[in-house]
Amino acid sequence: MQTLKLNSSNHSVRVLQTLLKNTGKTIAIDGDFGPKTFEQVKLFQREHQLRADGIVGPKTWAILFQHGYTFSTNIIDWLSPARQTFLPKEEYFQEIQPKQSIFLHHTAGFHDPRGVINWWSIDDNQTTPRRVGTAFVIGGPALNGDAALDGKIYRAFMEYHWAHHLGMGVKTSGKALAKLNAKVSSSSIGIEICAIGPVQKAADGSFFVQFPPNPKKHLVPADQVCTLEKPFRKALHYHRYSAAQIEACRKLILSMAWFFNIPIPQQTYDEQWFEFNSRAAYDPGLWTHTNVRTDKSDCFPQPEFIAMLNRLHEDFKTFDPHKLRIERGGEAIEFDGATIKNYATDMNDFDDMIK
């Protein structure tokens, strides 16, 4: 977030005023950093043993988010089988970091966001915490057609905190990006979409996926498959992002852009946009895992997904996260805690990249 002071007038001021109001301050949300906002900022700074100069810099922003950020519309905070909210604290970093970008992923696994986060929480039974995960995971339809979790957003930790979610190594991203791995992860918000990724087509026309070394074939319904016009990252057939997932992702992108002042530039999103682009490690905005990893396929250029991305700039002009309609079915669904393989293979190769 940018530094603000008396007479600032921009979107960040609206975010500032929203956070101040959520801490109990009497303040209008008008985007104008006038004398009243100035006095409320100084009051907040005194209450939290900060220098009361009325200037909103990194330290003031961090404490404001810690005490005044309450956004949770249609977001379910993950509960562990032991009824603990969020990932264990040793599994992510509690530093409150400014955010400049959003990175989109898919899990390369099954439909259940609770299982994804549970898998991160136990580190695939590793003995040393890996601190790998994203703030949000969006559920999808099960392979048997059960849509109970389709489009449901689960939160693994507060989005102003961070965990490793890019795994940029020398072989997959180049030396320059590998050195920036922690910096880019800490300054970005990760969103995972529950989807298998590439699927295979059998001789009889059916679709399936295997997760080596397990030889079992999981059949993927044809209506959950997207066949591209040309291969992307060597695959032609992908597990489709559902309409509910795409809409949930849209609202989440817009909400995070609103609260963290992340730019949604006016640009054309097309198949080429999903290719490797080293600028993703440096420039603010919206990116995907494939932009920084040559070996990844998340996210892939599904036409409906591209159409959503191309609407974002116009959508943001009139977007207000406080006016989002609260959807039914937003309560947490009980999870049995079973450690099922392949919930999120997207991040299984991070061991050497996060050291």
Steps between C-alpha positions, in 0.01 A plus 500: 500500500622850421588751770215742571492838669282809538334601170558161333201409284482157335367148541751418774341771714166314478674184618662695784167644607334160483763347727478791744122469513531130572714582805217711637602842373230744390592580144345549159617278216534763228855452366609843628786514753382818667545636853248255654674197352834650603389524865359146501827365360698676774258364763546147366878542497504617863283204603753260349821668617589623152640842417187718485590705193187427296707340222388152401816307415587128513484466881165676529355300209613174661330577832190628320461172311562302817225681691263633232490246217179299534409395145345153498200511263446148362835388641524203735789492745647150492469292815741215562370162617605620847276809454792740461436797272749538215823316434724442804702813564827326414360431151488861381667834568319743730681807367249752367631579155389760242346327199558602141370203301265202485613161370248246374561126534320174468568221745577213260279293726143423595198719576513548878665821628492369858716207397745730322553711810510195725777357278700822537447488875675163531766571234442169326619349830834684478675560833603860424231764432512609135279810532341432164146603407274777376264723692197373306386172348186479285317168502367328190256230394593146597566247227173330600313823433451608863498883492482569876845665497488647150598867516543499879796713613706378795762713673821331619641808674436874495593642163724772645726217621681272257641159413712367215278439198720550195807279541709686245816296450797547270394220263137611469522877533862607446760633744358850528149388596627225730669766714168683529296198605423602860462869412238433233309248711489738795378796293226308321168335583460144374167355386473126431220350290431134571558332165696201378677672213593296191295184441552217255264372233455124468453311175126471568468878531473513879724718716707405801785612723770312687720622784829308479622281656142391573381310191130561571311679225241757607232550238421865424148573365501642148302805615785583740760499221615797292664416168712785371545592134872441538712348778605711796810382681484179293143415604183533293241382754456661843273465799258787445465789744129504582277805452466528880877487546558767236241731656641447850847572365375819333348636820805403701740669257292819505473496880873452553577769241263737682638447852870477411499755217630245249469632144279323246639650180305539180656238278412205281507161665547223244681169463835678473449675834528164679853439372818563699557870565782607731326835559257314725770494767542878487182674385185550710173351379340167422708198402490123488743227608591427137635854468791415733538123450568331166408159644152591628159501333307701756309680391418392143325711231143374529282731284247572779785580739652738245163672453480560875850648509415737216202637695697580815618850409149625425350309792740663743383851410168445680599221738449532875574189710262625769210459257565137415193285541537245778447160345330203656708204604783708640530296816793267554441140395641244742825337389602161633872577495596205282841552341405425141778509243502739206298780651754753379792365301560850360740580783657161567833601342569802717747342745818613323355833388402649834821441693 
